[in-house]
Amino acid sequence: MNIIITGASRGIGKELVKLFAENVSNKIFIISRNEAKLNELHEYCKKEYKNSQIHSIAFDITETSKIKTLVDDLLSENETIDILINNAGFLVAKPFDQITLADAETIYKVNVLGPLELIKKLIPGLKKAEHAHVVNISSMGGFQGSVKFPGLAAYSSSKAAIASLTECLAEEYKESNIKFNCLALGAVATEMLAEAFPGYEAPTTAKQMAEFIYDFALNGHKMFNGKILPVSKTTP
């Protein structure tokens, strides 16, 4: 299978890459703006999983105007894309009246506009796969009816937007072979969470969540399409 994972250099994305790399028949395209960490992960997988097919792409998803070139290069050598996991995320925790326009723009570019443009440009490759699955990673903060937390207005609303986009795309492409689903994650022990909320102990590790997403990416399309599924150990 040909698999694309964004936000692949750390946290959940990093653990996902390791899981997919265990099957050396998978060709995995890992995307992150952190080239050094991508290269470290690339070398780890090559050493740990001999003959694994890892292709590192240092790219900033906020540069939406360059996504077409990125995808053109990908599809020129790989006609089909079987799985796309839009895992890249950006979080700024600030009181609403202190959020700058620059903060909000970056949050929406990483969490919504980048994934939107990436999906759009990858549609030709997704259509050529026998069964394509697009998995968008949202948050319980963006899940309708869930408890909301102060300081996350821009982040949570962006995650609500990617969830709604998932529903829209599932309807628009319901006659195709592409399935679109969204996982609204609860708190996970990642670097991003630690940076935003120092000292907070999440109930789920990045590896545990990656294991769930890995299985869902491979099998979720068999039973779900256009669904926003909460994945959290806590209520709310």
Residue frames relative to the residue before (quaternion, step in Angstrom):
aa qw qx qy qz dx dy dz
M 1.0000 0.0000 0.0000 0.0000 0.00 0.00 0.00
N 0.3259 -0.6994 0.5987 0.2147 3.54 -1.25 0.54
I 0.0339 -0.8285 0.5537 -0.0768 3.54 -0.56 1.25
I 0.1257 -0.7698 0.6223 0.0658 3.57 -1.01 0.88
I 0.0236 -0.7854 0.6183 -0.0179 3.56 -0.90 1.00
T 0.1867 -0.7718 0.5972 0.1131 3.59 -0.72 1.02
G 0.7723 0.2784 -0.2413 0.5176 3.56 -1.21 0.46
A 0.2943 0.8387 -0.4139 0.1970 3.52 1.16 0.74
S 0.5993 0.6430 -0.3500 0.3238 3.60 1.16 -0.32
R 0.8106 0.0919 -0.0462 0.5765 3.60 1.18 -0.31
G 0.8003 0.3481 -0.2115 0.4400 3.55 -1.33 0.07
I 0.8409 -0.1072 0.1127 0.5183 3.54 -1.03 -0.86
G 0.6428 0.5454 -0.3276 0.4266 3.58 0.92 -0.87
K 0.6466 0.5258 -0.3087 0.4584 3.55 0.95 -0.89
E 0.6803 0.4774 -0.2885 0.4754 3.58 0.92 -0.90
L 0.6060 0.5496 -0.3487 0.4573 3.59 1.09 -0.64
V 0.6314 0.5372 -0.3308 0.4508 3.57 0.94 -0.88
K 0.6492 0.5232 -0.3172 0.4519 3.58 0.91 -0.90
L 0.6652 0.5127 -0.3051 0.4489 3.58 0.94 -0.88
F 0.6877 0.4646 -0.2853 0.4793 3.57 0.89 -0.89
A 0.6350 0.5618 -0.3285 0.4161 3.59 1.09 -0.71
E 0.5322 0.6372 -0.4078 0.3801 3.60 1.18 -0.42
N 0.6862 0.3749 -0.2529 0.5697 3.57 1.17 -0.60
V 0.2690 -0.8259 0.4738 0.1455 3.57 -0.12 1.27
S 0.5548 0.5842 -0.4134 0.4242 3.60 1.21 -0.04
N 0.5692 0.5864 -0.3798 0.4335 3.58 1.26 -0.30
K 0.1897 -0.7234 0.6494 0.1377 3.52 -1.13 0.74
I 0.0799 -0.8447 0.5285 -0.0280 3.56 -0.41 1.28
F 0.1618 -0.7684 0.6158 0.0642 3.55 -0.79 1.10
I 0.0921 -0.8221 0.5619 0.0028 3.56 -0.43 1.23
I 0.1216 -0.8243 0.5528 -0.0116 3.53 -0.71 1.18
S 0.2417 0.7263 -0.6190 0.1758 3.53 -0.99 0.96
R 0.4915 -0.6432 0.4821 0.3353 3.57 -1.17 0.42
N 0.6291 0.5331 -0.3301 0.4595 3.60 1.26 -0.35
E 0.2302 -0.8296 0.4962 0.1117 3.55 0.10 1.32
A 0.6385 0.5426 -0.3378 0.4287 3.59 0.95 -0.82
K 0.6938 0.4575 -0.2790 0.4811 3.59 0.88 -0.90
L 0.5938 0.5518 -0.3629 0.4596 3.59 1.11 -0.61
N 0.6709 0.5025 -0.2950 0.4587 3.55 0.92 -0.93
E 0.6165 0.5367 -0.3405 0.4646 3.58 1.06 -0.73
L 0.6718 0.4907 -0.2899 0.4732 3.57 0.92 -0.92
H 0.6105 0.5569 -0.3348 0.4529 3.55 1.04 -0.82
E 0.6924 0.4744 -0.2747 0.4691 3.57 0.83 -0.99
Y 0.6187 0.5454 -0.3423 0.4501 3.58 1.02 -0.78
C 0.6915 0.4804 -0.2841 0.4587 3.58 0.84 -0.97
K 0.6389 0.5264 -0.3287 0.4546 3.58 0.99 -0.78
K 0.6823 0.4739 -0.2761 0.4833 3.56 1.08 -0.76
E 0.7270 0.4565 -0.2388 0.4539 3.57 0.90 -1.01
Y 0.7870 0.1766 -0.0748 0.5864 3.56 1.03 -0.84
K 0.2655 -0.8069 0.5079 0.1428 3.53 0.13 1.31
N 0.8280 0.1792 -0.1899 0.4963 3.56 -1.00 0.97
S 0.3678 0.7129 -0.5159 0.3006 3.60 1.20 0.29
Q 0.3257 -0.7604 0.5397 0.1560 3.56 -1.08 0.81
I 0.1073 0.8019 -0.5686 0.1490 3.55 0.08 1.35
H 0.0575 -0.7855 0.6162 0.0043 3.55 -0.88 0.99
S 0.2041 -0.8150 0.5367 0.0784 3.56 -0.38 1.27
I 0.0439 -0.7893 0.6124 -0.0072 3.55 -0.94 0.95
A 0.2052 -0.7721 0.5922 0.1055 3.57 -0.44 1.21
F 0.2496 0.7691 -0.5351 0.2446 3.56 -0.33 1.25
D 0.3117 -0.7309 0.5819 0.1733 3.55 -1.08 0.84
I 0.3830 -0.7729 0.4641 0.2014 3.56 -0.40 1.26
T 0.5755 0.5879 -0.3861 0.4172 3.60 1.21 -0.31
E 0.6180 0.5210 -0.3506 0.4730 3.60 1.24 -0.34
T 0.1021 -0.8688 0.4830 0.0391 3.52 0.61 1.21
S 0.6187 0.5665 -0.3493 0.4174 3.60 1.08 -0.62
K 0.6942 0.4645 -0.2696 0.4793 3.60 1.23 -0.42
I 0.4562 0.7125 -0.4400 0.3010 3.59 1.26 -0.13
K 0.5970 0.5721 -0.3655 0.4273 3.59 1.03 -0.70
T 0.6635 0.4963 -0.3030 0.4708 3.59 0.91 -0.90
L 0.6193 0.5469 -0.3279 0.4580 3.56 1.02 -0.87
V 0.7151 0.4508 -0.2544 0.4698 3.58 0.81 -1.03
D 0.6024 0.5550 -0.3596 0.4470 3.59 1.00 -0.74
D 0.6578 0.5020 -0.3039 0.4723 3.58 0.98 -0.85
L 0.6507 0.5223 -0.3110 0.4550 3.56 0.98 -0.85
L 0.7439 0.4298 -0.2307 0.4567 3.56 0.78 -1.05
S 0.5483 0.6142 -0.4055 0.3970 3.60 1.19 -0.34
E 0.7660 0.3074 -0.1658 0.5397 3.57 1.18 -0.60
N 0.7622 0.2354 -0.1345 0.5878 3.60 1.25 -0.30
E 0.2727 -0.8172 0.4848 0.1507 3.57 -0.09 1.27
T 0.7901 0.2809 -0.1388 0.5268 3.56 1.00 -0.78
I 0.1283 -0.7320 0.6621 0.0969 3.53 -1.27 0.63
D 0.2549 -0.8108 0.5138 0.1169 3.56 -0.57 1.18
I 0.8064 0.0511 0.0111 0.5891 3.56 0.96 -0.88
L 0.0336 -0.7497 0.6605 0.0226 3.54 -1.05 0.88
I 0.0654 -0.7800 0.6221 0.0170 3.56 -0.78 1.07
N 0.1861 -0.7818 0.5902 0.0760 3.55 -0.46 1.26
N 0.0462 0.8532 -0.5080 0.1090 3.51 0.24 1.38
A 0.5121 0.6581 -0.4300 0.3462 3.62 1.13 -0.47
G 0.0670 0.8040 -0.5869 0.0684 3.55 -0.94 0.88
F 0.1283 -0.7759 0.6141 0.0660 3.53 -1.25 0.53
L 0.0615 -0.8152 0.5753 -0.0248 3.56 -0.84 1.02
V 0.0146 -0.7453 0.6664 0.0118 3.52 -1.05 0.88
A 0.1599 -0.7897 0.5879 0.0721 3.58 -0.70 1.09
K 0.2744 0.7396 -0.5636 0.2451 3.57 -0.32 1.31
P 0.5818 -0.5368 0.4561 0.4066 3.58 -1.15 0.48
F 0.6402 -0.5818 0.3372 0.3715 3.57 -1.00 0.83
D 0.7178 0.4533 -0.2733 0.4523 3.60 0.88 -0.86
Q 0.6688 0.4655 -0.3090 0.4904 3.59 1.30 0.04
I 0.4924 0.6458 -0.4416 0.3813 3.59 1.25 -0.07
T 0.2888 -0.7623 0.5532 0.1717 3.57 -0.74 1.02
L 0.6371 -0.5093 0.4031 0.4151 3.53 -1.26 0.32
A 0.6188 0.5444 -0.3386 0.4539 3.60 1.06 -0.73
D 0.6138 0.5376 -0.3409 0.4670 3.59 1.04 -0.79
A 0.6990 0.4866 -0.2697 0.4494 3.54 0.79 -1.07
E 0.6457 0.5253 -0.3221 0.4510 3.57 0.97 -0.83
T 0.6611 0.4955 -0.3129 0.4686 3.60 0.92 -0.84
I 0.6332 0.5346 -0.3257 0.4552 3.57 0.94 -0.89
Y 0.7210 0.4430 -0.2598 0.4652 3.59 0.80 -0.96
K 0.6181 0.5347 -0.3527 0.4557 3.59 1.07 -0.60
V 0.6997 0.4538 -0.2748 0.4786 3.59 0.90 -0.89
N 0.7834 0.4022 -0.1799 0.4384 3.56 0.79 -1.07
V 0.8030 0.2447 -0.1175 0.5306 3.60 1.13 -0.52
L 0.7707 0.4073 -0.2297 0.4327 3.57 0.46 -1.20
G 0.6274 0.5283 -0.3346 0.4640 3.59 1.02 -0.74
P 0.6853 0.4647 -0.2911 0.4792 3.61 0.79 -0.94
L 0.6182 0.5505 -0.3449 0.4425 3.60 0.99 -0.80
E 0.7049 0.4582 -0.2652 0.4720 3.56 0.83 -1.00
L 0.6328 0.5333 -0.3313 0.4533 3.58 1.02 -0.77
I 0.6449 0.5057 -0.3171 0.4773 3.58 0.93 -0.87
K 0.6603 0.5366 -0.3120 0.4228 3.56 0.83 -1.01
K 0.7184 0.4422 -0.2548 0.4727 3.56 0.85 -0.95
L 0.6852 0.4824 -0.2863 0.4645 3.60 1.17 -0.50
I 0.3875 0.7558 -0.4649 0.2499 3.62 1.23 -0.16
P 0.6512 0.5129 -0.3485 0.4376 3.66 0.82 -0.78
G 0.6866 0.4727 -0.2805 0.4760 3.59 0.95 -0.84
L 0.6330 0.5266 -0.3201 0.4685 3.56 1.07 -0.75
K 0.6511 0.5319 -0.3136 0.4413 3.58 1.00 -0.82
K 0.6798 0.5039 -0.2903 0.4469 3.58 1.11 -0.62
A 0.5562 0.5845 -0.4022 0.4327 3.59 1.24 -0.19
E 0.5824 -0.5838 0.4248 0.3736 3.57 -1.15 0.53
H 0.7695 -0.0528 0.0589 0.6337 3.56 0.99 -0.91
A 0.0654 -0.8215 0.5664 0.0094 3.59 -0.25 1.23
H 0.0994 -0.7937 0.5995 0.0280 3.55 -1.08 0.79
V 0.1190 -0.7630 0.6337 0.0454 3.55 -0.80 1.10
V 0.0781 -0.7942 0.6027 0.0008 3.55 -0.70 1.16
N 0.1283 -0.7891 0.5992 0.0430 3.55 -0.58 1.19
I 0.2777 -0.7710 0.5534 0.1487 3.56 -0.85 1.00
S 0.0614 -0.7856 0.6155 -0.0178 3.52 -0.64 1.23
S 0.4255 -0.6800 0.5351 0.2650 3.56 -1.23 -0.45
M 0.5871 -0.5482 0.4490 0.3914 3.55 -1.21 0.45
G 0.5745 0.5930 -0.3707 0.4254 3.57 1.20 -0.45
G 0.7274 0.3844 -0.2288 0.5203 3.56 1.22 -0.46
F 0.5070 0.6509 -0.4117 0.3870 3.57 1.32 0.14
Q 0.4916 -0.6989 0.4319 0.2888 3.57 -0.68 1.11
G 0.8086 0.2598 -0.2101 0.4843 3.56 -0.87 0.99
S 0.5586 0.5996 -0.4031 0.4075 3.59 1.23 -0.20
V 0.6120 -0.5332 0.4283 0.3972 3.55 -1.27 0.35
K 0.2312 -0.7699 0.5824 0.1207 3.56 -0.93 0.91
F 0.2726 -0.7796 0.5479 0.1330 3.55 -1.13 0.69
P 0.5520 -0.6175 0.4436 0.3423 3.61 -1.00 0.79
G 0.7686 0.3708 -0.2723 0.4445 3.55 -1.10 0.69
L 0.7219 0.4259 -0.2377 0.4909 3.59 1.27 -0.16
A 0.2259 0.8210 -0.5042 0.1441 3.59 1.17 0.45
A 0.7064 0.4475 -0.2745 0.4747 3.60 0.80 -0.95
Y 0.6624 0.5127 -0.3047 0.4533 3.57 0.92 -0.92
S 0.7101 0.4667 -0.2756 0.4495 3.58 0.72 -1.05
S 0.6626 0.4950 -0.3186 0.4631 3.59 0.96 -0.78
S 0.6219 0.5207 -0.3491 0.4693 3.60 1.10 -0.58
K 0.6605 0.4967 -0.3057 0.4728 3.56 1.04 -0.74
A 0.5917 0.5309 -0.3587 0.4892 3.58 1.18 -0.49
A 0.6364 0.5432 -0.3218 0.4431 3.57 1.07 -0.77
I 0.6780 0.4709 -0.3083 0.4728 3.62 0.90 -0.83
A 0.5973 0.5477 -0.3593 0.4628 3.58 1.15 -0.56
S 0.6784 0.4806 -0.2885 0.4750 3.58 0.89 -0.92
L 0.6040 0.5541 -0.3477 0.4552 3.58 1.06 -0.75
T 0.6170 0.5580 -0.3373 0.4407 3.57 1.01 -0.81
E 0.6611 0.5033 -0.3005 0.4683 3.58 0.92 -0.91
C 0.6561 0.5253 -0.3062 0.4470 3.56 0.96 -0.90
L 0.6890 0.4828 -0.2857 0.4589 3.58 0.90 -0.92
A 0.6100 0.5457 -0.3550 0.4517 3.59 1.04 -0.71
E 0.6642 0.4864 -0.3033 0.4799 3.58 1.00 -0.77
E 0.6853 0.5058 -0.2947 0.4331 3.56 0.87 -0.94
Y 0.7845 0.2871 -0.1446 0.5303 3.59 1.07 -0.74
K 0.2793 0.8120 -0.4813 0.1760 3.59 1.20 0.44
E 0.6711 0.4713 -0.3086 0.4820 3.61 1.17 -0.39
S 0.6082 0.5523 -0.3504 0.4498 3.59 1.28 -0.01
N 0.6301 -0.5313 0.4169 0.3834 3.55 -1.36 -0.13
I 0.5815 0.6053 -0.3629 0.4047 3.60 1.29 -0.07
K 0.1279 -0.7652 0.6276 0.0658 3.54 -0.97 0.93
F 0.1603 -0.7828 0.5989 0.0537 3.54 -1.03 0.90
N 0.0944 0.7880 -0.6036 0.0771 3.57 -0.82 0.99
C 0.2317 -0.7729 0.5813 0.1052 3.53 -1.25 0.52
L 0.1789 -0.7711 0.6045 0.0897 3.56 -0.92 0.94
A 0.1937 -0.7742 0.5961 0.0881 3.57 -0.69 1.14
L 0.1852 -0.8456 0.4963 0.0661 3.54 -0.12 1.33
G 0.4020 -0.6557 0.5809 0.2666 3.50 -1.22 0.64
A 0.7613 -0.3632 0.2562 0.4721 3.58 -1.27 -0.19
V 0.0433 -0.7831 0.6199 -0.0267 3.55 -0.90 1.04
A 0.4756 -0.6856 0.4771 0.2758 3.57 -0.97 0.86
T 0.2264 0.7624 -0.5641 0.2221 3.55 0.06 1.34
E 0.6667 -0.4841 0.3760 0.4242 3.55 -1.29 0.22
M 0.6323 0.5519 -0.3349 0.4283 3.57 1.00 -0.83
L 0.6643 0.4897 -0.3028 0.4766 3.58 0.96 -0.87
A 0.6545 0.5240 -0.3131 0.4462 3.58 0.96 -0.89
E 0.6479 0.5185 -0.3176 0.4589 3.57 1.04 -0.77
A 0.7090 0.4555 -0.2589 0.4720 3.58 1.01 -0.82
F 0.8064 0.1197 -0.0288 0.5784 3.57 1.05 -0.84
P 0.1593 -0.8259 0.5352 0.0779 3.61 0.35 1.24
G 0.8028 0.2940 -0.2224 0.4686 3.54 -0.95 0.91
Y 0.5716 0.5902 -0.3942 0.4118 3.60 1.20 -0.29
E 0.2199 -0.7832 0.5712 0.1094 3.57 -0.88 0.96
A 0.2491 -0.7844 0.5554 0.1188 3.56 -0.43 1.23
P 0.5055 -0.6905 0.4346 0.2808 3.60 -1.06 0.71
T 0.7449 0.3460 -0.1830 0.5403 3.58 1.26 -0.31
T 0.3603 -0.7244 0.5427 0.2256 3.59 -0.94 0.85
A 0.6461 -0.5093 0.3952 0.4086 3.55 -1.27 0.36
K 0.6472 0.5244 -0.3214 0.4505 3.59 0.98 -0.79
Q 0.6455 0.5212 -0.3222 0.4558 3.59 0.94 -0.85
M 0.6833 0.4681 -0.2952 0.4762 3.57 0.89 -0.89
A 0.6234 0.5452 -0.3407 0.4450 3.58 1.01 -0.77
E 0.6286 0.5401 -0.3381 0.4459 3.57 0.99 -0.76
F 0.6467 0.5032 -0.3145 0.4792 3.58 1.02 -0.78
I 0.6819 0.4905 -0.2925 0.4571 3.59 0.84 -0.99
Y 0.6010 0.5709 -0.3414 0.4431 3.57 1.05 -0.78
D 0.6943 0.4595 -0.2750 0.4808 3.56 0.81 -0.99
F 0.6564 0.5145 -0.3133 0.4541 3.58 0.98 -0.84
A 0.6351 0.5364 -0.3326 0.4454 3.60 0.97 -0.82
L 0.6953 0.4733 -0.2653 0.4715 3.57 1.04 -0.81
N 0.8403 0.2420 -0.0640 0.4808 3.56 0.94 -0.88
G 0.5211 0.6942 -0.3976 0.2976 3.59 1.15 -0.49
H 0.6291 0.5678 -0.3387 0.4089 3.57 1.07 -0.71
K 0.5661 0.6171 -0.3796 0.3934 3.58 1.22 -0.37
M 0.7992 0.2618 -0.1117 0.5294 3.58 1.15 -0.65
F 0.7846 0.3021 -0.1397 0.5230 3.58 1.17 -0.50
N 0.1200 0.7495 -0.6501 0.0353 3.53 -1.26 0.59
G 0.8329 0.1382 -0.1342 0.5188 3.54 -0.84 1.02
K 0.5073 0.6711 -0.4037 0.3597 3.56 1.20 0.43
I 0.2299 -0.7176 0.6412 0.1453 3.53 -1.22 0.69
L 0.0512 -0.8489 0.5245 -0.0405 3.54 -0.25 1.30
P 0.3331 -0.7395 0.5458 0.2104 3.61 -0.67 1.03
V 0.0627 -0.7809 0.6214 0.0045 3.55 -0.93 0.96
S 0.3705 0.7259 -0.4773 0.3287 3.56 0.13 1.31
K 0.4183 -0.7104 0.5157 0.2335 3.56 -1.06 0.82
T 0.7262 0.4276 -0.2338 0.4849 3.56 1.20 -0.45
T 0.1436 -0.7561 0.6310 0.0980 3.56 -1.24 0.53
P 0.4429 -0.3243 -0.8017 0.2367 1.58 -0.96 2.27
